[in-house]
Amino acid sequence: MEFSTWAAFFAASWAISLSPGAGAIAAMSSGLNHGFRRGYFTTFGLILGILTQILLVGAGLGALIATSSLGFALVKYLGVAYLVYLGVQQWRAPATPMVAADSDVALVTRRQLVLRGWGINAVNPKGTVFLLAVVPQFLNLKGDLTHQYLVIAATLAFTDMVVMAGYTALAARVLSALRSSHHIRIMNRTFGSLFIAAGALLATFKRSA
């Protein structure tokens, strides 16, 4: 991949990472409930989800999902169900101040946070369709596609790692200032509602979008 092409994709990847969506909600939700150091493990999962999507697109399975009515519907509604499930969990989360939450490390394991993040980005046909639309514009079909996909994956992983760190830190700072269970409950229900709203929006997503 030529440097000018990579630079254009690098700029686009910041816009992709900064755009609000389920990933940003997940990062902020984790920062809110677990603080930055523990909550940031959700970002590792989100990045693994992006890499999974790129692997699917690179292997041609992304196009199969995007063009098959049944395959697309299955993936879409699995994603919808997962987001709604996360929303209900967040809504019902205990209103625990961070001081108490940090002292109970068994509440949510790092592995669970990684898997949660992975599920959000891996089971999302919007990501598949988006990558199918955007990535080919930066590919040289006469060059080594494997190398180009690796560069694209590393670039997206880097920008997402930085952006989601910001989202996680922002929410963690908000939580550190909260001492009232009432306020924390409101924040949990706000993020729970955002997850459910993201699921509802995904349910309306069509292949032609």
Secondary structure, 3 states (H helix, E strand, C coil): CCHHHHHHHHHHHHHHHHCCCHHHHHHHHHHHHHHHHHHCHHHHHHHHHHHHHHHHHHHCHHHHHHHCHHHHHHHHHHHHHHHHHHHHHHHCCCCCCHHHHHHCCCCCCHHHHHHHHHHHHHCCHHHHHHHHHHHHHHCCCCCCHHHHHHHHHHHHHHHHHHHHHHHHHHHHHHHHCCCCHHHHHHHHHHHHHHHHHHHHHHHCCCCCC
